[in-house]
Amino acid sequence: MSRHLTIPDAAQRNDLAAFVERALRLDDAAVIRLRRRSDGLVAAWVGTGLEVLAVRAVAGEVSPDDISCGADQLARGLRSAATDGRVDTGFPMDSAWRGVLPPENGFTHLDDVPAAVLVDLAHRGADLAREQGSAHGPPASLLDQDVLRVSAGDVEAGVPMRCVFALTAMGFVPDSPSADEIVRIRVLPAWLRIDARFGSVFRRRGDPALVLR
């Protein structure tokens, strides 16, 4: 079966290219999973190296409906896309994707938090990581620390620092957000979801080791 990704609009290709470049900064061997959503958009998924998944959706077509490719190959394909928007995704890497993806729907909305709060937490976390970190990166104790707690009714969830780092490292919130810009926090029993202006991050609840890449 032939594999192809087509993104006719140049602005959408640039958006996906920015996502892929951010992913490569976190992991130069990153694998991107491209999956058709029920609304017709193409969702690009990546593991951030923080036991957190990141996703951005663009308008386009992917065939088959679910493929994986190297981020470096996809970046090259996006830079040299054909005039019709057809993108070379390189060699198939479906076997390189480990772990499951969260469902599209069914999440419970817990709270909306000012984006500026997340940016401030990321800056403070980065300062602590420089003080406490090593050649292997920030300590797990810092990454696993819940820096926010949100609730709605009897449903409550903590937001660990690793999700805040993933959100900002992927550029999903601006460095200087406006006062009215928010991020939306939602949950399923098995997933924490944080939606920002430019993308979303997901963290497995209960056993994050199940989500690797």
N, C-alpha and C positions, 0 to 999 in steps of 0.2 A: 504494500500500500504506500502511495506517495505521501510524503510529509511536507506540509507547507504552512507558513504563517504569512498572512497578508494584512497590512495596516495601511490603507490608502492615504490617510491624512498625515502629512509630515509632522504636524504638531504632536499628534498622538505617538508617532515613532520617536520623536525627541523625548516625550515623557517616559516612554518605556526605556529608552537608552539611558536616561538619567537614573532610573531605578536600577538598571543592570550595572551601571558604573558604581553606584553606591554599594551594591552587593559585592562587587569585585574588590572594593576597598576593605570590606570586612573579611573576605575569603577569596583569594585569587583562584581557587578551584571550585567556586560556587556552581551549583547546578540550578537552573531555572526550570520550573514546571509550568507549562502553558496549558490552560484548561478552559474550555468553553463553558460559560455560565448560562443559566437558564434565561437570563435577560438578553443573551446574544453577545455580550461583551466577552473579551478574552482576559482571564485572570492570570497574572504572572506571579508565581509563588517562589519564594527562596527561603532557605534556612539562614539565619543571621549569624550563626556561631554562638548565640547566646541562649540556645534552647528556646528560641522564639521564632515563629514563622512571620514573614512579612509578605504582603500582597498588594499589588496595584492592578487596576483594571483599565483596559484600553479598548477602543472600538476597532474591531478587526475580525478576521476569520482564522481559525486554526484547524488543520486536518491532519491526522485524526483529532478527535475532540480533546485528547489528553496526551501531551508529549512532554518529554524532558530533554534539555540540551545544556551544553556547557555555557556558562555566562560569558566567557571570553569569546566563544564562537558566535553567540547571539549578538554581542556588542559589535563585532565586525560586520555581521549581516545587517544590522540596523544602520551602520555608517554607510554601507554600500548598497542599500535597498534599491530595487529596480524602480523604474518610473511608475509602475502600477502599484507600488507598495509591497511587492513580494519580497520577503526577507528570508535569506538563507540561514537556517538554524544549525547547520553543521551536522556532525555525526549524532545519531540517536544515543541518548544516555538514560533511557527509561529505567534501566536496572540500577542506576546510581542513586535514584531517589529512594530514601528510606523514610518510613513513617507514613501516617495517614494525614489526610487533610480534614479540616473542620467542615461541617455542613454549611450551606449557604444561608439557611434560614432557621428560625426557631429560637433565636437568642432573646433573653430577657434584658430589657434596658434598666440599668441600675442608676446611672447618674451621668451628667455632663459636667466636665471639669474645664476651667479655663486653660487654654493651651499654654499660657504664660506660666502656669503652675508647673506643668510638665517640663518646660524649658529650664525653669529655675532649679527643679530637682535634678535634671540632667547635669547642669553646671556644677551643682554642689556634689553630685555623685562623682563627676570627673575629678574634682579636686581631691576627694577622698581616695579615689582609685590611684591617683598619682602618689599619695602619701602611703597607702597600704599595699599597692600592687607590686607585682614582680614581673620578671620576664615572661611569665605565663599569663599576664593580664590581671584584671581586678580580682580580688579574693572572692570565692564563692559566697562567703558570708555577706559581703556587700551586695552582690548580684541578687541574692535570694531575699534580701530584706524587703519587707512590704513598706513602701514609702507613702502609700495612700490606702485608705479603706473606704469603700463605697457600699451603699446598700439601698434597697427598695423593698419595703415591707419586711418580710422575714428572710429575704435573700441578701447575703453579704459576700463581698469578695475583697481580697487584698490585691494591690498592684505592686509587683516586685520591681526593684530597680532595673533588672535585666530588660523588662518591657519598656521602661522609660528610655534606657540606652538604645534599644532597637528602634524605637519610634523616632528618636532624634538622629541616630546614625544613618537611617534610611532617608532622612530629609522629609519626613511626612508632616512635620510642623515647621513653620518658618522660624528663623533664629530670633526674630523680634515680632511675635504675633500681636495682632491688635487686641484691645481689651475684650472685644466681644467674640473672639475666636475660641471655639471649644473643641474638646475631644470627647467622644461618646464612649462610655464603658458599658459593655454588655456581657452576659455570661450564658453558658449552658452548664449543666452539671460537669461536663468534661473539658470545657474550654472557657478561657478568658479572652475577650475580644476588645480591642481599643481602636476606634475609627477616628482618623484625623483627616485633614483636608486633602492630603496627597496620597493617602494609602492607609492600610490597617495592619496591625500586628495581632498575632494570636499566640497564646501560651496554654499548653496543656495543663489542666488542673488535676492534681492527684498524683500523676506519674509523668513528669515532664521528659523523662528519658525516652519515652515512646516517640517523641518528636525530635529527630536529629537533623534532618535536612529535607 
